[in-house]
Amino acid sequence: MVRMYRGIYILLLLLIASVAVAGPAYKPFVLGNAAGNSVEEASYEVKKRLQENGFQVLGSYKPYPDKNAIIMGVTNEDLKAAAGKTKYAGFGSIVRVAITENNGAIEVSYNNPSYTSIAYQMGAVEKVDEALENTLGLVKNFGAKGLTAKKLKKYHYKIFMPYFKDAVILDSYSTHAKAKKALETALSHPHSEVTKVWDLQVDDKQHVYGIQLSGGWWSNARIQKIMEVIDTDTPRSTAALPWEVLVYDKDIVYLPGKYRIALMFPDLGMMSFMKIQEIPAEMDKAIGDVIKRVKDTTEK
């Protein structure tokens, strides 16, 4: 009997040690402190707080037709510095802050910089985490059971699904400036299904664009229906939106829909994913068409 208890004790010690070695579990979103009595009022208050605490508000938009949510893109010098450390890390240079009305309650949330910094292999973002917590609060992290840093760094949803390293180069140009001009021309094309909601020059090599799928096959109503399938818990994961496209050096690059959606919703069940199975391909097609419209007429 003593040997049995000793064996159980050793197993428990080994389990605790394995958890300690694995490290903490990171979740994609952070719930901040409540603000305001309406989406508009909370948005004004949140924007004011951010600007007073050293954050640059790059822009905002309403992702749904019922106007029950506003999303802002924000950054600061520490976040831009972290995004300049490695290739394609500019994808994580903007924090998405969401104000959402959820069953009468006003939620303030933002994507977790610690989560995206590991996934996008950025530099340290502890100062960014601290600044956001001091500005918007930290009630809890949410959006998934959580991923260890090891799993998050090499995250993919299932076998044969893309990793971060599978970022797609849409087109290449002779200079960084020409690549930016081509993308901006494409985004402003009257028949584009993709429009810019904000952008940021991260450093000399990286310029990132927040993009909204809102034309042709896409609409705010379609986006809302998609989110109603995959964003079912409380708090809402509105800060998963919008998508990003990056001009890295001379290349225009994007993260495949199958990676980008899954990264923000890593616990998404296969049945839910099957309900939106056409969406990643439609995302890829929409951004591909943007480039095709100007590819033959833009000087490279």
N, C-alpha and C positions, 0 to 999 in steps of 0.2 A: 504493500500500500504506500509506504514511504517513497519507494522507487517511482511509483506511478505519479504521485504528486510532484516529485522532483522533476520527472519528465515533462509534466504539464507546465511547471514553472519555467523550465528551460525553453519550451516551445513559445511561451508567452514573451519571454525576454527576446527571443529571436524575432518574433513578429514585431515587437516594439522597435527593435533595432532596424529591421527592414524598412519600416515606415519612416524612421528618422533618416535613413540613408536616402530614401526616395525623395524626401523633401516635401514642402507644402504643395497643396493642390491649388492651381490657379483657375479662376473663373472669368468669363469674358466681360462681365458688366459689374458696375458699382451703382448701388442705390444711394443717392445723396439725400440731404435734408429736404423736407417739404418747403415749398415756396409759392406764395400767391394763392388766389382763389379761383383762377382761371388759367388756361394755357397762355393767353396773351400777357396777363399780369405776371405770371411766373417767369415767362421768357424775358420780360423787361428787367425783373429783379435779378435773374441769373446772369444776364448779359452784363449788368452793372457790376455785380460781384466779381465776375471774371476779369473785366477791364481794370477794376480797382486793385486786383491782385496780380497784375503783370501778364495776363493772358491776352493774346491778340485774337479777336473774334473775326474770322475770315468771311463769314456769311451765314445765312440761315435759309431754311425753306420748310414748307409744309408738305409732308410726303403723302398725305391722305386727302381725299375729296371732302371728308366731313370736318376737316380742319381741327381735329382733336389732338394734334401733335405738331410740335415744332422741333427741328433738329438744327443745332449750330455746329460749325466746325471751328475749333479753337486750337491754338498752339502757344508755345513760349520758347525762349531761347534754349532752355535745357532739353526740351523735346527735340528741337531741330538739331542740336548737337548730337544727341543720341542717334538720330536718324541718319547722320552723316558718317557713321562708323563702318558700315558694310554695304555691299551691293544690294540694291533694291530695298534697303531699310527705310527709304523715304515713304513707303506705303504706310508706315506707322507714325508719320510726323504730325498727324492731325488727330486730335481727340474729338469724338462725336458726342456732343451733349444733347440729350433728348428731354423734352418736357411733354409728358403724355397724360391725357385724361383717361383714367382707367376706372370704370364703374363709379364715376363721380369724384374720385380722388385724383389729385394732381401729383404725378411722380416726376422727380428729377433724377435722371440717371446718366451715366456716361460709360463708354467702353473703357475697360481696364487697361491702362498703359503697361502694367507689368505683364499682362497676358499677351498683348500684341507685340511687345518688345522682344519676348522670347520667341514667339512664332516667326517674327520677321528678322530675328537675329540682330537686334539693335544693341546699342550701348546701354549703360545703366540708366534707369528712369526713376530711381528712388525719390529724387528731388521733385519730379513731376507728380508722382503719387502724393507726396506730402503737400505740395501746393494745391492740388485738386481737393484733397481731403480738408485742408484749411479753408478753402473757398466754397466748396459745395457740400462738404460733409461726407461721411462714410457710415451709412447705416448698416450695410452688409454687401458682400460680394454675391453675385447670383448669375444664373443663366446656364448652369451645368453642375454636375457633381464635382467637376474639377479635373484638371490634368496636371501631372507633374511636369517640371521643366524639361525633363528628358523626353517625355512623350510629346509635349507641346512643340519642342524645337523641330521634331520630325513628324509633325502631325499630318495625318490624312484620314479620311473618313472610313474607307474600307479598302480592301485589296483592289488594285488597278485604278484607284482614285488618285488625283494629283496631290503632290506635295508643294510646299512653298518654292522649292527649287524648280518646279515646272511652270513658273511664270512664263507667259507667252509674249514673244516679241512680235508686235503687229507690223512694224515697219521700221526702217533705219534711214537716216539722213546724214548728210556730210557734216553738219554741225548741230549742236544742242539747240541753238536759236531756230534753225530751220525745222527741227523736229517739233518744237513747241508751236511754231507758226502753223505747221500742217495740222496738228491736233486741234488747235483753237479754231482754225478754219472749218475743220470737219464738225466740231461740236456746235458751231453756229450755223451750219448748213440748214436750210429751211425744211429739208426732208429727213433730217437726222432723228433717230429714235432716242438719242442720248444728248442731254444738255448739261452744261456746267453749272454747279451750284456754288462752288468756291474753288480756289486754287492757292498754291503756296510754292514759292521758290525756296526750297529747303537749303540748298547750297549751290555751288557752281555747276554741279553735275545733275542735280535732281530737282524736278518740278512736278508736284503731284496735284491731281485734279480730283475733286469730289464730283461724281457724275450721277445724274438722275435719269432713270429709264422712264421716259414719259411721252414718247411719240410712236406713231404707227401701231404696231401690235401691242405696245405698252401704254399704260395709263396709270394715274394715281389710284384709280379704283382697282386695277389689276394688282398693283403692288399691295394694296390693303388686303385683298383677298388672299394673296400668297402669305402675307404675314399672319393672317387669321388661322392659317393651317399650321405654320411652324412656330408662331409666337403665342402660345396658349397659356403660359403661366403668369403669375403675378409675383413681382413687378414685370412690366412689359420690357421686351428687349428691342425697343424702337431704335436704340443707338447702334444697332447692326447696320442701319442705313446711313449714308448711301454707299455705293460702290466707288472704287478708285481706279484711276489710270495714271501711270507714272511715265514721265519722260526722264529716262536715265541716260545721261551722256547724249548719245545720238539716236537712241532707240526709244520707241513708244512701246510700253510694256503694260500688261494687265494680269491680274490673278484670275485663273479660270473659275467660273461660277461654282463648279463642283468643290473647289477648295474654299473659296471665299464664303459661301453659304455655310458649309460644314464647320468652318473654323468658328463662326459666330454661334452655331447651334450644334455643338459636338455630341450632345445627347439625343439628337433628333432620331426618332425611331424610323426603321426602314419603311413602315407603312406610310408615315407622314412624308418621308422623302419621295416615295413612289407617287404620292398625290401631286408633287410638283416636279416630276421627273423631266418634263420638257423645259423647265425654267432655266437651268444652267446652259443648255444649248442655245436657247433664245437670247440669253445674256451675251454669250460669246458671239452669236450672229450679229447682234445689234452693234457691238463695238467694232466688229470686223467690217461691217457695212460703212461705218463712220469713216474708216480709213480708205476704203475702196472709192468713196465718192470724190476724194481729192488726190488720190495716189497718182493718177496719170497727169494731173495738171499742176502739181506742186513741184517746184524745183528742189532737187535733193542736194 
